[in-house]
């Protein structure tokens, strides 16, 4: 895979993880598996776990331990209140950004009227 595709996907993962956790909490492996089910994302565990750790540090997810049948406890992630707000902000920006790019791709009026900053 070319590096620009990898960079593009990595930048979208926080948005994807937040939206996934809005629907259902889960431990890291479950989150990775759910994301892998979505065509085009090409997710790897080594990419998702650092995002979850960063989002925990930033307060966007809460973590609790859950017993595991065959090993150490699992860390279960769920959205915090600030995570829900972050998700709303990212989704709003994503909507604005995709509309602007769609305008550019279709040759319609330039997206300069929208505010992407």
ABEGO torsion letter per residue (X at the ends): XBAAAAAAAAAAAAAAAAAAAAABBBBAAAAAAAAAABBGAGBBAAAAAAAAAAAAAAGABBBBBBBBAAEBBBBBBBBBAAAAAAAAAAAAAAAAAAAAAAAAAAGBBBAAABBAX
